[in-house]
Structure formats: C-alpha cells, structure tokens
Amino acid sequence: MKTKNASARRENDGYLFIIPAFIYMLVVLGYPLVYNLILSFKNVDVKNLTKGGSVFIGFENYINLFHDSTFLLVLRNTFIFTIACLVFQFTIGFAFAMFFNQKFKLSGPIRGMILVSYMMPMSVTGLLGKNIFSNAGLINDLLGKIGIQGPEWLVTGSTALIAVVIMNCWVGIPFNMLLLMSGLTSISQDVYESASIDGANWGQKFLHITLPLMRGSIMAVLMLGFIYTFRAFDLMYIMTAGGPLNATDVLGTYSYVRSFTQFKFSEGAAVAMVLFACLFIIGLFYLRMLAKEDD
Amino acid sequence: MFKTKEGRKELVNSIVAIIIAIIFLFPIYWLVQISFKSDSETFGKILTYFPHEFTVDPWLVNLTDKTFLLSLRNSFINGFLTMGIALILGVPAAYGMGRFKVRGSHVFLLTFLVAQMLPASLTLTPMYLIFNKLHILGTHFTAPIAIAAASIPFAVVTLRPYFKSVPKALDEAARLDGCGALKSFLYVMIPAVKTGIITIVVISFLNGWNDLVYSMTFNVNAEMRPLTANIYKFQNAYGTKWNCIMAYGTILVIPVVLLFIFLQKYIVGGLVAGAVKD
C-alpha cells in the first residue's frame, strides 16, 4: 500500500515538470493553430481588423485559391523546389556520409566544418546566393573561365529556381549527411566482412547490405527533409523575394505576402492551411514510423 | 609512410576530404573576403578572388551605424531570451518525461514531435493578431515567445534520452538523502546531463539568433529588429555596395562559427538526437 502511494506520488511529480511546457505549447502553438483555421474561413483584412465586422464566408478563400493561377503556380513551385532539393541533397548527402564514415584522421574535423552552412542564418545564405548568382557574380565568372556564357540566373524564372535549389542544397547536404552517418555507424562491420569473404563486390554490398539496413534512417531523413524544405521561407524572401514573376514563390512566402504585404489575413491563413495539409500527410507517415520503432 | 595500401588510402581520402571542404566552404570564404574589399574594387570591372586593396572600412560603416548596433543588441536579446524560455520549460519537461512513468506520456511526446514540424507560416498571422490585441507588438518578447515554441520541443526530444540513461541509483540515492523531486532534479540530474544541456543552450540561442520571419513580422520599428530582420533595410541603404552588405552578413555568421569551433561536439550530437529521436 505504502509503495503504491509512493509511486503514485512519483507519477504526479512527473506531471509537475511536464505541464508548464505543455501549457506553453498549447497557448503559443495550439491556440494560434485553431485561430488560423477559423481565420481561413472568414474575411479578415486590414479594414475590418480594427473596425470589426468580419464574417464567416465558408470555403470561399479556399475555392478562390484553387481558381487563382498564381497560387497554383506557387503550389507547383513548392513541390518542384522540395523534390529537387530532396533528390540532390539526399544523394550527395548519402555519398558524403559513406565517404566520411571511413576511418581517416581528417574525417571528423572536416565533417564538422561543413556543418556550418547548415547552422548559419538562412537569411545570410540568401544574401550569399543573391551575390554569387548575380550577373557578374562568382558562378558566371567561373563558368566564363571554362568558356561558358552563364545565364542571368536571378532574372529568368527557370534559372532562378535552380539557383534557389542549389543554395538550399548547400544547407541540406550536411543535414542529410549527419543523419545518414548516424545510421551508417550502427551497421556492424562484421556484416560487410562476411559478405567480402563470400565474394560480394562493392555494389552488391551497397545494394544488399547498406540500403536494406539503412531503410529506417533513409525514410526518416527523406521525410524530415520534406517537412523542413516544404516550409521554406527565409531563403526566397532574401534571395529572390519570390521573383522574378513568382517563379521562386513558395507557399511560405506567398502566405506571408497575402497576410503582411496585402494585409488580407484570412487569405494568408488559407494558404498556410494548404501548406499545413501537405506537411500533415508526410508528418503522419513519419510519426507512424517513429511509433513502430518504439514498439 | 604512404607505401602501404592503408597509407595510400589515408592519403587519397585526406585529399578528397580537403577538396570537399574547399568547395563546400568556399561560399563562406567568399562572404568574408568581399567584406574586406574597397568600394572601387567592389565596383571594379574584374571580379577579384581576394581583396587586392584590403580595407576594414565596410566593417566600420556597419559598426558605427546606430541602427546596426541596436540590431546587434536585439539579435543577442533574441538569442538569450529564446534560450532562457527553452531551458526553463524544456529541461524540466524532458526530465519529467524521461524519469517518470507518467500516464499519457506518448500524448505529450507526440505533441512535442508535431510541434517541431509546424511551419512558422501557420502560426504567424494568428500570433500577429493576438499580439496586436494585447498591445505587445514591437517589444523584445514577442519573437522569442514564438521561436521558443520550436526550441522547447527540440529540448524535450533531445534531452529525454539523456535523462533516461542516467542510472536509477543516482536519484534514488538523492531521495534517500531526503531530497525532494525538485532538489534532486536541480542538484543531481541536471549536472548528470550537462552535455545535453549545453546542446540545448547552443541550439536554442542559434534558433533565436537566426530567426527572420517572426522578428520582422512582430517588429516594424528598425531599432527593435535584430540583424536578420534588417537585412533589407541595409541592403537598400547600401545599394550594390556588396562589401558593406557582406560585412553585415559576416558579423551575423561570427557567433555561429565561434560556437561551432568551441562546442562542435555538442552541436553535432544534439542535432542527431533531436532529429532521429532515441
């Protein structure tokens, strides 16, 4: 009896430590989340914000969005941007992870150094991108040295999107490398050794040992990568401001412009809900995977 | 030395690694070197790869500007306030979840995991409207309050495994000595997970320091904005004076690099733990 009371008391002590943070999350994230949903069904803008008189208009904001060609372009951009980034940052990140997973003296220090691009402010990355992709910037100068006349990167829509993808990969590669390396180090070297004895070559080992054993890490890194890339904002905001002509506009920047440049708060909220819906689907898969790992 | 097969492999790997580092870090070198160029070199017809007319003027232009110095101060305020909130709320929550058999603990964990994934765009507009109603827009607190909503989940997810791995005997001994839960948390558990705490300190500071979207939305006044949020203002002021813009950017990167040099292992360990769970 006594022990039961003690353990119950212990459990209650646990709540005391968790509840403050939990309440904070509910107030600072949960409440705005619900607020945002409600907002997206109303017609709040800068006029009726102060005077009042906003009303519920049902799905009108959403219906308008899907009839708005700019929004559809932005939606498409967001997917193209995300998938392009995922493909390159994952492939290169994986190659880096395998390379730095080898034991040599410089492996640790250099692996650490290249993480700086992941940790520095994205707004500075945007500044850098704006500079090196300018017409007489570093990229075109280097291209010129090998006899190629570089394009006006940030003036043309398609090349601007490529430039933004490249800058984002510069940030994403170290992140992918880091997470994939932690997966690689968990594979025992014995498995590779016995495969070598059986006469397996490098490609066979990669296909039949590395990939299957890394499945969990690979899925995690791709899903997290999707979640972090799909919600991009800072890079485009500083580097291209979504331009030229919305060519690099993504859901994050488009929602911001609706809310805080045009002050159509409800329309911005609706765009944000679409962004959330896309993340939610991927997020569910990710959480299900984590739950499976826990069992 | 490099006659053996192993030795040759070490040499080849080292060379490849150095090439990767040079290519990968070149943009950062580019940022810094432009910041030491004179105006005439910046506007020159030929693109130079290192400053031929070395000068610190672009730095002085920034460092003697009143708005710049205020923004720098605001960046530090952003970093430290975010760190403070993340530590005060996140560390106890991680302890509660790592050490106690709490009913519904998976609901809590799920909440924190989901919170980590939410995009700023989603809560930005409502927060702006709420802060507007409360008349606290344009104060130092608004941005850190919002940023910490991402730092707290990071702290919980990262630190929980650390707390879990502390031997049971340690806090049981503390309890036998008559320590309450709070005392044993403060004096026994926190020192035991020091490494994890340093990770939270660094990452939550950087969350605040790196923030752009909350800071520029909640603060209209340039003198209340951190450096990140004033980039456009200074870009407009400097025009195409890239040397001044890059000095501005370099100053923004310095704390990140310093933290990296001194606390690298904590950052790396934390990033992995925070993203992959235990």
Chai-1 contact restraints between the chains, C-beta under 6 A:
chainA,res_idxA,chainB,res_idxB,connection_type,confidence,min_distance_angstrom,max_distance_angstrom,comment,restraint_id
A,E11,B,F100,contact,1.0,0.0,6.0,A-B,restraint_1
A,E11,B,V102,contact,1.0,0.0,6.0,A-B,restraint_2
A,D13,B,A181,contact,1.0,0.0,6.0,A-B,restraint_3
A,G14,B,G96,contact,1.0,0.0,6.0,A-B,restraint_4
A,G14,B,F100,contact,1.0,0.0,6.0,A-B,restraint_5
A,G14,B,V102,contact,1.0,0.0,6.0,A-B,restraint_6
A,F17,B,P92,contact,1.0,0.0,6.0,A-B,restraint_7
A,F17,B,Y95,contact,1.0,0.0,6.0,A-B,restraint_8
A,F17,B,G96,contact,1.0,0.0,6.0,A-B,restraint_9
A,I18,B,A93,contact,1.0,0.0,6.0,A-B,restraint_10
A,I18,B,G96,contact,1.0,0.0,6.0,A-B,restraint_11
A,I18,B,F108,contact,1.0,0.0,6.0,A-B,restraint_12
A,P20,B,L89,contact,1.0,0.0,6.0,A-B,restraint_13
A,A21,B,L89,contact,1.0,0.0,6.0,A-B,restraint_14
A,A21,B,A93,contact,1.0,0.0,6.0,A-B,restraint_15
A,A21,B,I152,contact,1.0,0.0,6.0,A-B,restraint_16
A,Y24,B,L89,contact,1.0,0.0,6.0,A-B,restraint_17
A,M25,B,A115,contact,1.0,0.0,6.0,A-B,restraint_18
A,V28,B,A149,contact,1.0,0.0,6.0,A-B,restraint_19
A,L29,B,A115,contact,1.0,0.0,6.0,A-B,restraint_20
A,L29,B,A149,contact,1.0,0.0,6.0,A-B,restraint_21
A,P32,B,T123,contact,1.0,0.0,6.0,A-B,restraint_22
A,P32,B,P126,contact,1.0,0.0,6.0,A-B,restraint_23
A,P32,B,M127,contact,1.0,0.0,6.0,A-B,restraint_24
A,Y35,B,P126,contact,1.0,0.0,6.0,A-B,restraint_25
A,N36,B,L122,contact,1.0,0.0,6.0,A-B,restraint_26
A,N36,B,P126,contact,1.0,0.0,6.0,A-B,restraint_27
A,Q102,B,N13,contact,1.0,0.0,6.0,A-B,restraint_28
A,F104,B,E10,contact,1.0,0.0,6.0,A-B,restraint_29
A,F104,B,N13,contact,1.0,0.0,6.0,A-B,restraint_30
A,L106,B,S14,contact,1.0,0.0,6.0,A-B,restraint_31
A,L106,B,A17,contact,1.0,0.0,6.0,A-B,restraint_32
A,I110,B,A17,contact,1.0,0.0,6.0,A-B,restraint_33
A,I110,B,A21,contact,1.0,0.0,6.0,A-B,restraint_34
A,G112,B,Q264,contact,1.0,0.0,6.0,A-B,restraint_35
A,M113,B,A21,contact,1.0,0.0,6.0,A-B,restraint_36
A,I114,B,F24,contact,1.0,0.0,6.0,A-B,restraint_37
A,V116,B,F260,contact,1.0,0.0,6.0,A-B,restraint_38
A,M119,B,V256,contact,1.0,0.0,6.0,A-B,restraint_39
A,M120,B,V253,contact,1.0,0.0,6.0,A-B,restraint_40
A,M120,B,V256,contact,1.0,0.0,6.0,A-B,restraint_41
A,P121,B,N210,contact,1.0,0.0,6.0,A-B,restraint_42
A,P121,B,T228,contact,1.0,0.0,6.0,A-B,restraint_43
A,P121,B,L252,contact,1.0,0.0,6.0,A-B,restraint_44
A,S123,B,L212,contact,1.0,0.0,6.0,A-B,restraint_45
A,S123,B,T228,contact,1.0,0.0,6.0,A-B,restraint_46
A,S123,B,I231,contact,1.0,0.0,6.0,A-B,restraint_47
A,V124,B,G249,contact,1.0,0.0,6.0,A-B,restraint_48
A,V124,B,L252,contact,1.0,0.0,6.0,A-B,restraint_49
A,V124,B,V253,contact,1.0,0.0,6.0,A-B,restraint_50
A,L127,B,G249,contact,1.0,0.0,6.0,A-B,restraint_51
A,L128,B,P27,contact,1.0,0.0,6.0,A-B,restraint_52
A,L128,B,L31,contact,1.0,0.0,6.0,A-B,restraint_53
A,N131,B,W242,contact,1.0,0.0,6.0,A-B,restraint_54
A,D141,B,L47,contact,1.0,0.0,6.0,A-B,restraint_55
A,L178,B,L271,contact,1.0,0.0,6.0,A-B,restraint_56
A,L179,B,A275,contact,1.0,0.0,6.0,A-B,restraint_57
A,S182,B,V272,contact,1.0,0.0,6.0,A-B,restraint_58
A,A220,B,V276,contact,1.0,0.0,6.0,A-B,restraint_59
A,L224,B,A275,contact,1.0,0.0,6.0,A-B,restraint_60
A,I227,B,M117,contact,1.0,0.0,6.0,A-B,restraint_61
A,R231,B,P119,contact,1.0,0.0,6.0,A-B,restraint_62
A,F233,B,V213,contact,1.0,0.0,6.0,A-B,restraint_63
A,D234,B,L212,contact,1.0,0.0,6.0,A-B,restraint_64
A,I238,B,I231,contact,1.0,0.0,6.0,A-B,restraint_65
A,G252,B,S121,contact,1.0,0.0,6.0,A-B,restraint_66
A,S255,B,S121,contact,1.0,0.0,6.0,A-B,restraint_67
A,S259,B,T125,contact,1.0,0.0,6.0,A-B,restraint_68
A,F265,B,T125,contact,1.0,0.0,6.0,A-B,restraint_69
A,G268,B,T125,contact,1.0,0.0,6.0,A-B,restraint_70
A,A269,B,T125,contact,1.0,0.0,6.0,A-B,restraint_71
A,A272,B,S121,contact,1.0,0.0,6.0,A-B,restraint_72
A,A272,B,L122,contact,1.0,0.0,6.0,A-B,restraint_73
A,L275,B,P119,contact,1.0,0.0,6.0,A-B,restraint_74
A,L275,B,S121,contact,1.0,0.0,6.0,A-B,restraint_75
A,F276,B,L122,contact,1.0,0.0,6.0,A-B,restraint_76
A,G283,B,M117,contact,1.0,0.0,6.0,A-B,restraint_77
A,L290,B,K277,contact,1.0,0.0,6.0,A-B,restraint_78
